[in-house]
Amino acid sequence: VSQSRYQMLFPKTTSLVQLAAATALGEAWCGFRIKTPGCVCLCCGESDRKLMHRQLWRAMNAFELDAAQREQAMTQLYLMPLAGKQVNMLRGTAGNELERTEFLAEFRSTLEQLATDGNFVWSLVILDPLSRFSGPDTESNNSAATQFAQAIETLCELPGTPAIICAHHSSKDSTK
């Protein structure tokens, strides 16, 4: 294996796209072995379809994949470009409580249906970035953050009991 296979770029989304491709192919990622390769759902709240395909192309180039490997990866990857869409999994109610949204239920249902229709199970679901999926106050309120964690934990019940990664970048206040 050439050294370039392990040279990863550090931007958050780039790293996640590379992780998605590595998981789909069972390739090592950043020197770590993928123990449960398989189907991956990559949800990017800040990317459109063109950008996601460009990011995936770059990830495949970083792994030096040939045409057959690229084709195999694409059968294992489900790209969900969500730029400009409401994808919060929690919302505030009139009584200042949080409740799960229709998006969460629809998202789970879609992933369950894809797995059933395609006769496969999920290995990994990636949500990028947390701020697009979480809902109000999850970055500053422990109770809201806990409710969000509980909401995304329901995704672990999908076929295959996939790992869930919800990427987040720290706020400017986190350094204080």
Secondary structure, DSSP 8 states (H G I E B T S, - for coil): --GGGG----SHHHHHHHHHHHHHHT--BTTB--SS--EEEEEETT--HHHHHHHHHHHHHHTT--HHHHHHHHHHEEEEE-TTS---SEEE-TTS-EEE-HHHHHHHHHHHHHHHHHT--EEEEEEE-HHHHS-TTTTT-HHHHHHHHHHHHGGGGSTT--EEEE-----GGGG-
